[in-house]
Amino acid sequence: MATSVPAPALTVASARAAEACATLRLPADADSLLVLSAMLGENLRLDASAAVTLRRVLRLRDGNPAAARIAARALAAGLDPEGTEASSLLDAVLGVCEGGGERRGQSGEQERREPDPPPRRRGADEAHKTSDQHESHDPGEPGAVDDIARALRSEAQAAKNRYELPTFATAGIEGGWLCFPFEIRIADVDFNGFMRVLYHSGNNKAQKLVADVRFGDQRRLIELHPAGMRYHTDDPAERERFMATFGASMMVSVDDLASGDVSELLAEPMVDSDA
């Protein structure tokens, strides 16, 4: 799956990343935009060697935006993005993103062993019971999106003690990030993917959640925070329905997928980079 970041997000992100790409001697392409945005999202120094490494990981995973985010998370946690531990998480997460461990196309490489899917736990089961009350089975309908968001929050709250991935969590004054795959079922539709969650160090609650959600051959991004939600889809009609339903009563916003994939580049001017 080659990465394609369409305009206008590409235009704005490319303009803001142009100087950094030139300084770091990176091609000014979509892969570099994904890598730089992922590095900014993890508060990593824009180092040429690190950026080249993340590009390499991204290209080996067919330009899947999830690969850049997970590799940057590994680097921020003090791991080698190309090392055994990081590769194992990438295999597990991207296997889930592709639907339960189907092969990721990697030119010239042998097929990796199919990873075992993560177990379903209480969060997903409770979310399924709640979501069955909704009549709509269309994943793009606002009610279904709301169900998915509730299920993701439940999964995030249970995940910190469920997954043995302490090296991917970066502790700090404001808490720490954790990255993990998920599988949930909403109104007879299976959703999977991965999420990055920022936990508060004081109350152990999820403060921010960014989920890369896959179902069938479709993809959405959902950002959840205490003040509301940001929903990313490339379907204009779906964005309109979402805002018509929730816009007047919730702190919500919508955008396309590209805007979520390079959100850090769109949010702020590029910081100084190191050659």
N, C-alpha and C positions, 0 to 999 in steps of 0.2 A: 504494500500500500504506500505509494509515493505520497509525500506530504505536499499539499497544495494550500497555501494561505492566500485567499482571494482578497482583492481590493474591496473596501477601502482600508481594511486593517493592514494589508501588506504595504500599502503606500506609506501610511503613517509610521508603522513599525520600521520599515526600511530606512526612512529618512532619519529616524532617531537612532538607529543602529549603525548608520553608515560610517561614522567616525571610528566607532569601536571595531567594526569589521576591518577597516583599513589598518588601524593600529595593531590589531591582533593578527593581521594577514589571513583573515578568514574570507571565503567566498561570500559575497553579499546575496545569499540565497535563502530559501525558506528554512533549510536545516539550521543555518546560523541564527536565524531569528528565534527558532524554537529553543536552541541551546542558550542563547544570551538571556532570553526571558526566564528560562528555568534557573539559570545561575543567579539572576537578580531576585527571583522568588525565594531563593535559599540564602540570600545575603552573602553570596560568594564573591570573592575578588575576581574581577574579569581578567583572568590569567590566560595567556595564549595556549600554554600546554594543556591546562584543564579544558579549555574550550575545544581544542582539537580532539582530546580524549572523548568528550561528550558527543561530538559530531560522529566519531567513529562508532560509538555505541548506538547512536541514533540510526546511522546508515545500516548497521548490521541487523537492526530491527525494522527494516523497511520504512524508515521515516515515521514510525508510529510516535505521535506526540507523547504518549505515556512513557516511552523509553527515555526521553530527555528529562522528564520530571523525576523519574525514579533514579536515574543515574546521578542527577544533581543532588537528590536527597541522600544518596549513598556517599557522595563526596563530602557533603556538609556534615555527615555523621562520622567522618574520618575513615571511610572505607575506599578501597580502590574500585571505581565504577566498572572496571573490567575484571575484577577479582571473582573468586569462586562464590563468596557470600552474596555479592551484589548480583551476579549472574543468576544465582538460584532464585532470588526474589524477582528478577526480571522474567525468568521463565515462568514462575508461578503466576505473576500478575498478568503478563501478556497472554499466557495460556488461558486465564480466566476471561480476559478481554476478548479473545477470539472465540470464546464459547467452549469452555471446559477442556482446554489443553490441546486444541487443534494445532497442527504444525504452522509455525511462522515461516514464511518463505525466506530462506537465507541462502543466497546463491553460493554454491560451492561448499556448503556445509552439510554434515549429516543431520538427520532429524534428531532433535533432542527427545529424551524420554518424556512421555506425557506426565505432567505433574498431577498429583492427587488434588482434587478440588478442596478448598477449605470447608470445614464442616458447617452446616447450618446450625445456628444457635437461637437462643430465646428472642433476640432482637428481630430477626427475620420472621420467625413464626408469629410473633405478636403483630408485626406490621401486616402480615398476610391476612390475619383475622380481621383487622381493622379495615383493610382495603377492600375486602369482599363486599362491604356495604355500598360501594360505589357501583353505579350501573355501567359506566363507561369502561370498556376494555381497551380503548385506544391509548397507547402509551403517551401520545402527544396531547391528549386532552388535559386541561388544567387540573381536574380532580385527580387524575392519575399521577401527574407531576407532584401534587401535594402529598399523595400517598408515598411516592418514592422518597421525597424529602424526609418524611416522618420515619420511614424505614432506615434511611441512611443515618439519621441522628441516633436511632436506637442501636444500629450496628456500631457506630462510633463510640457510644458510651460503653458498650460491652467489649470493645476490641482491645483496649489497653491491657487487660488482664488475660485476654484470650490468646493473643499471638506472642510467640517468643521471638520477638525481633528487637531486643533492647538496643542493639548497635545501630539501628536505623532511627532511633529516637534521640534527638539532641536536647538535652536538658538546659535550662537557663532560668533567669529570673522570672520570665513570663511563662514558663512551662516548657514544653517540647513538642516537636513534630513526630508523628508516626505515620508510616506508609504501609498499606496492606490491601490485598485483594478482597473482593466481596462477591457474594451471590445472594440475590433476594428474588422472591416471587411475589408479584403484585397482580391480582385479578387475572390469574392464569397466564401471565406473561413472565418469562424469566429474564431478569436483568443481571448483568455482571459487569465487572470492571475493577477499578481500584480507587482508593481515596487517600488523600493526605489530610491529616487532622492535627490541628494545633490544640494541645491540652493546656489548661491552666494549672500551674504548679500548686496552687493553694487548695482548690476544690476538686481537682482531678476531672473537671468537666471539659467537654469539647468546646473551644471558643470559636474555631473556624474550621470549616470542612470544605474541601474541594474534591468533588467526585467526577471521575471520567466514567460515564455510564454507557454500556453497550447492550443492545438487544437486537438479535438478528444481525443484519448488516448495517444497522443504524447506530448513531453515536450522539450523545448529548453531554454537556458539562453543566454541573449544578454546584454553585458556590453558596454555602450557608454560613451565616454569622448571626450573632444575637439580634441584630437590627433587621434582618430580613433575608432575602434570597436574590441571587442573580442567576438567570436561566439562559443557557446558550443552545441555540438550535439554528440550523440553516433554512428552516421552513418559515417564511414570512407569515403565512396564515396561522401557524402554530404560535408564533410570538404575539400576534394580534389577539388570539383567543386567550392566551395566558394573561396579558395585560388587561383585557376586558374583564376578566374574572377577578383578578387579584390586585390590579393596579390601584384601585380606589381605596382599598382597605389594608394593604400591607406595604412594607418597605421592600418593593420588588423592582427588578429591572430585567430587561431581556437584551440579547445581542446574538451575533452569529458565533459559530464555533471558533473561527479564526481569532476573533477578539478575545476569547478565553485562552486559546493556546499561546498567544503573545501578549497577555494582559499586562505584564509588568512593563513591557516596552511602550504600551499605549498609556500607561498610568503616569509615567514620569519620564523626564529627559534622561538620557544615558548618563551614568556616573563615570568618573575617570577610570580608564582602563590601564592595565600594565602590560607592556609589550614583553 
